[in-house]
């Protein structure tokens, strides 16, 4: 993939022109003082099943969390001074 780099301090990019480049398959990197700040890339089409099995979920995923979990969460909320905001 060909990459075009544009420093936004030297030249303000034309959005229509940038979108045209990206639609042609080019990557556009916007920089500010030679530091990359954004990258525009073409949206790739999803391929169903490409990463099959890469994500798994435990059997008890949707079971309620134990009270001990909520005790810790509430203590952290109080410690950060957020008790009034969340009703603790």
Backbone as numpy.savetxt, mean C-alpha at the origin, in Angstrom:
# Nx Ny Nz CAx CAy CAz Cx Cy Cz
11.12 -3.58 -19.38 10.27 -2.40 -19.38 11.17 -1.15 -19.38
10.95 -0.28 -20.32 11.71 0.96 -20.41 11.24 1.93 -19.33
12.19 2.64 -18.73 11.86 3.59 -17.66 12.22 5.00 -18.08
11.29 5.92 -17.83 11.55 7.34 -18.07 11.57 8.03 -16.71
12.60 8.82 -16.45 12.72 9.53 -15.18 12.51 11.03 -15.42
11.66 11.63 -14.58 11.36 13.05 -14.72 11.54 13.72 -13.37
12.37 14.77 -13.31 12.55 15.55 -12.08 11.46 16.62 -12.04
10.57 16.53 -11.06 9.42 17.44 -11.01 9.81 18.88 -10.68
11.01 19.09 -10.15 11.46 20.46 -9.88 11.93 21.15 -11.16
12.44 20.36 -12.10 12.92 20.92 -13.35 11.80 21.09 -14.37
10.86 20.16 -14.37 9.80 20.20 -15.36 8.54 19.55 -14.77
7.44 20.30 -14.77 6.19 19.73 -14.31 5.67 18.76 -15.37
5.41 17.53 -14.98 4.97 16.54 -15.97 3.54 16.78 -16.43
3.30 16.45 -17.69 1.97 16.53 -18.28 1.29 15.19 -18.03
0.19 15.20 -17.28 -0.48 13.96 -16.89 -0.95 13.15 -18.10
-1.43 13.83 -19.10 -1.91 13.14 -20.30 -0.74 12.42 -20.99
0.39 13.11 -21.07 1.57 12.50 -21.67 2.10 11.33 -20.86
2.09 11.48 -19.53 2.55 10.39 -18.66 1.66 9.17 -18.79
0.34 9.40 -18.80 -0.58 8.27 -18.91 -0.43 7.58 -20.26
-0.09 8.32 -21.29 0.14 7.73 -22.60 1.37 6.83 -22.58
2.44 7.30 -21.94 3.65 6.48 -21.83 3.37 5.18 -21.07
2.65 5.31 -19.97 2.35 4.14 -19.14 1.46 3.17 -19.91
0.49 3.69 -20.65 -0.39 2.84 -21.45 0.38 2.06 -22.51
1.52 2.60 -22.95 2.37 1.92 -23.93 3.29 0.89 -23.28
3.21 0.78 -21.94 4.03 -0.21 -21.24 5.29 0.35 -20.61
5.46 1.66 -20.65 6.65 2.28 -20.05 6.43 2.54 -18.57
7.50 2.55 -17.82 7.47 2.91 -16.41 7.96 4.35 -16.31
7.31 5.16 -15.47 7.71 6.55 -15.28 8.05 6.74 -13.80
9.25 7.25 -13.53 9.68 7.53 -12.17 9.78 9.04 -12.01
9.03 9.58 -11.04 9.10 11.01 -10.73 10.11 11.19 -9.62
11.01 12.16 -9.80 12.03 12.43 -8.78 11.96 13.88 -8.34
12.56 14.12 -7.19 12.70 15.48 -6.67 14.12 15.57 -6.14
14.93 16.39 -6.78 16.36 16.49 -6.44 17.03 15.11 -6.50
16.77 14.37 -7.56 17.34 13.03 -7.80 16.88 11.96 -6.82
15.87 12.25 -6.01 15.31 11.26 -5.09 13.96 10.80 -5.64
13.81 9.50 -5.90 12.53 9.01 -6.41 11.40 9.27 -5.41
10.28 9.81 -5.89 9.14 10.09 -5.02 7.88 9.36 -5.47
7.83 8.92 -6.72 6.66 8.19 -7.21 7.05 7.38 -8.43
6.29 6.31 -8.63 6.53 5.45 -9.79 5.19 5.12 -10.42
5.07 5.36 -11.70 3.85 5.04 -12.45 4.14 3.82 -13.31
3.34 2.80 -13.15 3.54 1.57 -13.91 2.21 1.12 -14.49
2.25 0.38 -15.60 1.00 -0.14 -16.16 0.35 -1.13 -15.18
-0.96 -1.14 -15.18 -1.67 -2.10 -14.35 -1.65 -3.43 -15.07
-1.18 -4.44 -14.38 -1.14 -5.76 -15.02 -2.46 -6.48 -14.77
-2.79 -7.35 -15.68 -4.01 -8.13 -15.54 -3.78 -9.23 -14.51
-4.80 -9.48 -13.69 -4.71 -10.54 -12.69 -4.80 -11.90 -13.37
-4.04 -12.81 -12.85 -4.08 -14.18 -13.35 -4.59 -15.07 -12.22
-5.85 -15.51 -12.30 -6.40 -16.34 -11.23 -5.57 -17.60 -11.01
-5.31 -17.90 -9.74 -4.58 -19.11 -9.40 -3.08 -18.99 -9.49
-2.56 -17.81 -9.80 -1.12 -17.64 -9.96 -0.36 -17.98 -8.68
-0.90 -17.58 -7.54 -0.24 -17.84 -6.26 -1.08 -18.76 -5.37
-1.68 -19.75 -5.98 -2.53 -20.68 -5.23 -1.75 -21.31 -4.08
-2.35 -21.31 -2.90 -1.72 -21.91 -1.72 -0.76 -20.99 -0.99
-0.55 -19.77 -1.48 0.39 -18.85 -0.84 -0.16 -18.27 0.45
-1.47 -18.24 0.57 -2.11 -17.70 1.77 -2.93 -18.80 2.41
-2.81 -18.93 3.71 -3.62 -19.91 4.42 -4.27 -19.26 5.62
-5.33 -19.88 6.09 -6.08 -19.34 7.22 -6.32 -20.49 8.20
-6.16 -20.22 9.48 -6.36 -21.28 10.47 -7.84 -21.64 10.56
-8.10 -22.85 11.03 -9.48 -23.34 11.14 -10.30 -22.49 12.11
-9.65 -21.92 13.13 -10.38 -21.14 14.14 -10.36 -19.64 13.85
-10.12 -19.27 12.61 -10.01 -17.87 12.23 -11.18 -17.01 12.72
-12.39 -17.51 12.58 -13.57 -16.71 12.91 -14.12 -16.95 14.31
-13.38 -17.66 15.15 -13.83 -17.87 16.53 -13.50 -16.63 17.35
-14.32 -16.36 18.39 -14.05 -15.18 19.23 -12.68 -15.26 19.90
-12.06 -14.11 20.07 -10.77 -14.05 20.75 -10.98 -14.22 22.25
-9.99 -14.78 22.95 -10.14 -15.00 24.40 -10.16 -13.67 25.16
-10.76 -13.70 26.35 -10.84 -12.49 27.19 -9.45 -11.93 27.51
-8.45 -12.80 27.62 -7.09 -12.33 27.93 -6.57 -11.39 26.84
-6.95 -11.63 25.59 -6.55 -10.75 24.51 -7.12 -9.36 24.72
-8.41 -9.28 25.03 -9.07 -7.99 25.21 -8.56 -7.26 26.44
-8.13 -8.00 27.46 -7.55 -7.37 28.65 -6.28 -6.61 28.28
-5.46 -7.23 27.45 -4.21 -6.59 27.01 -4.52 -5.38 26.13
-5.46 -5.51 25.21 -5.81 -4.40 24.32 -6.32 -3.22 25.12
-7.21 -3.47 26.06 -7.77 -2.39 26.89 -6.68 -1.71 27.71
-5.75 -2.49 28.25 -4.67 -1.92 29.04 -3.80 -1.01 28.17
-3.53 -1.41 26.94 -2.72 -0.57 26.03 -3.46 0.71 25.68
-4.77 0.62 25.50 -5.56 1.81 25.18 -5.52 2.79 26.36
-5.68 2.26 27.57 -5.63 3.12 28.75 -4.25 3.74 28.91
-3.21 2.94 28.67 -1.83 3.41 28.81 -1.54 4.57 27.85
-2.12 4.52 26.67 -1.90 5.58 25.69 -2.84 6.77 25.90
-3.66 6.70 26.93 -4.55 7.82 27.22 -5.75 7.90 26.30
-6.13 6.81 25.70 -7.24 6.80 24.75 -8.51 6.20 25.35
-8.52 6.00 26.67 -9.64 5.37 27.32 -10.97 6.07 27.08
-11.01 7.39 27.21 -12.27 8.13 27.00 -12.75 7.99 25.57
-11.82 8.03 24.63 -12.18 7.93 23.22 -12.85 6.60 22.90
-12.35 5.51 23.52 -12.87 4.18 23.23 -13.78 3.61 24.34
-14.08 4.41 25.35 -15.01 3.98 26.39 -14.41 3.04 27.42
-13.14 3.19 27.74 -12.49 2.33 28.75 -12.07 3.14 29.94
